[in-house]
Amino acid sequence: MEDYIIKFASIIKELKRKNRSVISSYKLSPNEIDILVALHMGKFNMAKDIAENFEISKSLVCRSVDSLIKKGYIDTKKDEKDKRITHLILKDEAKPIVEALKENREKNNKILLKDIDEKELKIFNKVLDKMKDNIS
């Protein structure tokens, strides 16, 4: 099992390094990059969800969100039904960054998935889901 963990950690570390190098001119922290990626993916738009799913402490997410707001890359919007909830929104100023990250992600996906067919990928995904369920 340790081999899997080491391999996963190595892959994630390399992907993050490649993300940083693609947008190094923007002077963003790794956590700020993760937040922009999460918002661009459209799955998460609340700091709490990003903290939980990207394994970043809530305080670090809050600091990074504040920094991204000051840099003009994101904005906040109160939930219309529940004013206690704040949604994070990508601003147009972040589009060049998230587009560069998206292109980089697509390029890296091609590299990562080279010689892996759809059937293998489905099995791998199923195994990852089971592992995630088991650990939760």
Secondary structure, DSSP 8 states (H G I E B T S, - for coil): -HHHHHHHHHHHHHHHHHHHHHTGGG---HHHHHHHHHHHHTS--SHHHHHHHTT--HHHHHHHHHHHHHTTSEEEEE-SS-TT-EEEEE-GGGHHHHHHHHHHHHHHHHHHTTT--HHHHHHHHHHHHHHHHHH-
